[in-house]
Amino acid sequence: MIFILTFKNVKWGTKNYFKVRKLYLGAFPKNERFPFVGLLAMALQKRVNLQAVYDHDNFIGLIFWTYAEKIIYIGYLAVDPVWRGKGYGSQILNSMKQRYSEKEIVLDIEPVIKTAKNYSQRLNRLSFYKRNGFRLTKSNLVDEGGHYSILSSDGSFKKSNLSQLLEQMSFNCYKFKIVSR
């Protein structure tokens, strides 16, 4: 299968807006989500992106990401249920890695805890990112929604780089800590 992915910025009231909003609300638990209007507001900044991902004319998924000189943070990545399991998540990550090869890509996921109700989902998510070249760092992101394991694409993770990026992205409104595991 040949993938031809395009990333389209999401703006209020557009066709992309409705598709991305529906996927976002369905893919992420409430405690892990920013208000959708908050994502749109943050994406008005030059270095913050809320994008719909298409393969040809097919809506595949969404990605919310921001960047600085040395780092990219992917806050949300989701593939539409119709297209899951077909390699699109990997293709989205590969596209980001190719376009921004000089930058470390960082993201966070629910920690893999055997007693968690969604243990197998968490384990599958970690396995997916590992297959795509990400490695667990020795740090966790802690916010109102819980604790999250931080993964990095190249192992050069620095807490200060991510902290600055998250503060800038959220207009200093996002309350979080980055702690050692």
ZANU-522823 format. One line per 10 residues: number of its first residue (from 1); their letters; for each residue x, y, z of C-alpha. Coordinates in nm, 4 decimals, always signed. Layout:
% residues N
NUM> a> X/Y/Z ~ ...;
END
This chain:
% residues 181
1> mifiltfknv> +0.0000/+0.0000/+0.0000 ~ +0.1324/+0.3441/-0.0927 ~ +0.0601/+0.6165/+0.1597 ~ +0.0360/+0.9772/+0.0465 ~ -0.0285/+1.1657/+0.3675 ~ -0.1230/+1.5304/+0.3851 ~ -0.1544/+1.7348/+0.7031 ~ -0.4216/+2.0062/+0.6992 ~ -0.4511/+2.2716/+0.9683 ~ -0.7791/+2.2682/+1.1581;
11> kwgtknyfkv> -0.9750/+2.5922/+1.1839 ~ -1.3044/+2.6651/+1.3586 ~ -1.6144/+2.5491/+1.1682 ~ -1.4404/+2.3817/+0.8729 ~ -1.4986/+2.0246/+0.7535 ~ -1.1693/+1.9302/+0.9190 ~ -1.2859/+2.0863/+1.2452 ~ -1.5869/+1.8559/+1.2776 ~ -1.3988/+1.5394/+1.1819 ~ -1.1065/+1.6094/+1.4129;
21> rklylgafpk> -1.3290/+1.7148/+1.7033 ~ -1.5355/+1.3954/+1.6790 ~ -1.2245/+1.1747/+1.6687 ~ -1.0557/+1.3697/+1.9503 ~ -1.3556/+1.3393/+2.1829 ~ -1.3911/+0.9684/+2.1065 ~ -1.0242/+0.8708/+2.1209 ~ -0.9135/+1.0304/+2.4477 ~ -1.0670/+1.0025/+2.7957 ~ -1.2029/+1.3279/+2.9381;
31> nerfpfvgll> -0.9340/+1.3446/+3.2086 ~ -0.6626/+1.3383/+2.9375 ~ -0.8116/+1.6066/+2.7124 ~ -0.7695/+1.9796/+2.6910 ~ -1.0981/+2.1488/+2.6007 ~ -1.1164/+2.1342/+2.2198 ~ -1.1530/+2.5112/+2.1969 ~ -0.8257/+2.5299/+2.3927 ~ -0.6493/+2.3232/+2.1272 ~ -0.7824/+2.5576/+1.8603;
41> amalqkrvnl> -0.6632/+2.8614/+2.0569 ~ -0.3176/+2.7140/+2.1138 ~ -0.2956/+2.6257/+1.7431 ~ -0.3252/+2.9953/+1.6569 ~ +0.0374/+3.0233/+1.7668 ~ +0.3013/+2.9898/+1.4971 ~ +0.4665/+2.6819/+1.6495 ~ +0.1558/+2.4889/+1.7550 ~ -0.0362/+2.2680/+1.5131 ~ -0.3725/+2.0947/+1.5246;
51> qavydhdnfi> -0.3968/+1.8990/+1.2016 ~ -0.6233/+1.6575/+1.0220 ~ -0.4319/+1.3823/+0.8444 ~ -0.5489/+1.2578/+0.5061 ~ -0.4381/+0.9808/+0.2728 ~ -0.5543/+1.1037/-0.0665 ~ -0.9100/+1.2223/+0.0158 ~ -0.9643/+0.9893/+0.3128 ~ -0.9640/+1.1384/+0.6633 ~ -0.7201/+0.9177/+0.8543;
61> glifwtyaek> -0.6614/+1.0881/+1.1865 ~ -0.5403/+1.3837/+1.3865 ~ -0.2199/+1.5124/+1.5341 ~ -0.1660/+1.7974/+1.7800 ~ +0.1971/+1.8994/+1.8105 ~ +0.4297/+2.1849/+1.8905 ~ +0.7975/+2.2489/+1.8411 ~ +1.0999/+2.4488/+1.9460 ~ +1.4584/+2.4574/+1.8255 ~ +1.5542/+2.1039/+1.9303;
71> iiyigylavd> +1.2301/+1.9308/+2.0217 ~ +0.8841/+1.8372/+1.8968 ~ +0.6110/+1.7394/+2.1407 ~ +0.3193/+1.5329/+2.0146 ~ +0.0325/+1.5956/+2.2530 ~ -0.2293/+1.3918/+2.0687 ~ -0.2144/+1.1390/+1.7887 ~ -0.5201/+0.9364/+1.6903 ~ -0.6193/+0.7312/+1.3881 ~ -0.9851/+0.7049/+1.2907;
81> pvwrgkgygs> -1.1224/+0.3612/+1.3956 ~ -1.1979/+0.2772/+1.0298 ~ -0.8255/+0.3005/+0.9467 ~ -0.6658/+0.1577/+1.2634 ~ -0.4374/-0.1409/+1.2223 ~ -0.3460/-0.0478/+0.8653 ~ -0.0127/+0.1215/+0.9383 ~ -0.1317/+0.4813/+0.9405 ~ -0.0133/+0.5629/+1.2922 ~ +0.3365/+0.4484/+1.1977;
91> qilnsmkqry> +0.3219/+0.6457/+0.8737 ~ +0.2230/+0.9637/+1.0574 ~ +0.5174/+0.9213/+1.2961 ~ +0.7555/+0.8399/+1.0100 ~ +0.6413/+1.1500/+0.8260 ~ +0.7156/+1.3642/+1.1320 ~ +1.0572/+1.2006/+1.1769 ~ +1.1495/+1.2571/+0.8129 ~ +1.0305/+1.6181/+0.8004 ~ +1.1992/+1.7084/+1.1287;
101> sekeivldie> +1.4948/+1.4705/+1.1418 ~ +1.7096/+1.7236/+1.3287 ~ +1.4652/+1.7374/+1.6220 ~ +1.3929/+1.4979/+1.9055 ~ +1.0274/+1.3916/+1.9116 ~ +0.8744/+1.3507/+2.2565 ~ +0.5316/+1.2252/+2.3597 ~ +0.3646/+1.0802/+2.6656 ~ +0.1414/+0.7796/+2.7283 ~ -0.0386/+0.6203/+3.0185;
111> pviktaknys> +0.2144/+0.4164/+3.2165 ~ +0.2012/+0.0397/+3.1752 ~ +0.0697/-0.0778/+3.5125 ~ -0.0511/-0.4369/+3.5443 ~ -0.3378/-0.3409/+3.7762 ~ -0.4785/-0.0793/+3.5349 ~ -0.8202/-0.1640/+3.3893 ~ -0.6870/-0.0975/+3.0400 ~ -0.3528/-0.2735/+3.0936 ~ -0.3510/-0.4496/+2.7543;
121> qrlnrlsfyk> -0.4326/-0.1239/+2.5726 ~ -0.1477/+0.0522/+2.7540 ~ +0.0920/-0.2322/+2.6745 ~ -0.0103/-0.2285/+2.3069 ~ +0.0396/+0.1480/+2.2910 ~ +0.3886/+0.1220/+2.4408 ~ +0.4748/-0.1620/+2.1999 ~ +0.3516/+0.0482/+1.9066 ~ +0.5751/+0.3406/+1.9974 ~ +0.8736/+0.1134/+2.0627;
131> rngfrltksn> +0.8270/-0.0447/+1.7174 ~ +0.8382/+0.3080/+1.5808 ~ +1.1708/+0.3897/+1.7447 ~ +1.0593/+0.5575/+2.0669 ~ +1.2124/+0.4719/+2.4030 ~ +1.0966/+0.5323/+2.7578 ~ +1.2811/+0.8131/+2.9314 ~ +1.3468/+0.8210/+3.3043 ~ +1.0819/+1.0902/+3.3482 ~ +0.7068/+1.1150/+3.3924;
141> lvdegghysi> +0.4689/+1.3982/+3.3152 ~ +0.2271/+1.4648/+3.6008 ~ -0.0829/+1.6808/+3.5579 ~ -0.4444/+1.6957/+3.6780 ~ -0.5261/+1.3933/+3.4611 ~ -0.2631/+1.1662/+3.6128 ~ +0.0895/+1.0369/+3.5585 ~ +0.2230/+0.9696/+3.2090 ~ +0.5383/+0.7993/+3.0865 ~ +0.7502/+1.0185/+2.8591;
151> lssdgsfkks> +0.8954/+0.8629/+2.5444 ~ +1.1666/+1.0037/+2.3174 ~ +1.2690/+0.9330/+1.9602 ~ +1.6423/+0.9746/+2.0153 ~ +1.7245/+0.9430/+2.3842 ~ +1.8518/+1.2984/+2.4310 ~ +1.5535/+1.3968/+2.6468 ~ +1.5938/+1.7004/+2.8731 ~ +1.3202/+1.7942/+3.1185 ~ +1.3878/+2.1651/+3.0742;
161> nlsqlleqms> +1.3305/+2.1525/+2.6959 ~ +0.9902/+1.9880/+2.7367 ~ +0.8895/+2.2132/+3.0277 ~ +0.9625/+2.5287/+2.8288 ~ +0.7787/+2.3950/+2.5263 ~ +0.4659/+2.2992/+2.7231 ~ +0.4577/+2.6356/+2.8995 ~ +0.4907/+2.8212/+2.5699 ~ +0.2300/+2.6009/+2.3987 ~ -0.0295/+2.6557/+2.6718;
171> fncykfkivs> +0.0278/+3.0277/+2.7380 ~ +0.1610/+2.9165/+3.0811 ~ -0.1870/+2.7867/+3.1718 ~ -0.1119/+2.4123/+3.1720 ~ -0.0252/+2.2966/+3.5225 ~ +0.2187/+2.0069/+3.5144 ~ +0.5411/+1.8694/+3.6593 ~ +0.8068/+1.6557/+3.5003 ~ +0.9434/+1.4168/+3.7595 ~ +1.1944/+1.1333/+3.7639;
181> r> +1.0510/+0.7817/+3.7658;
END
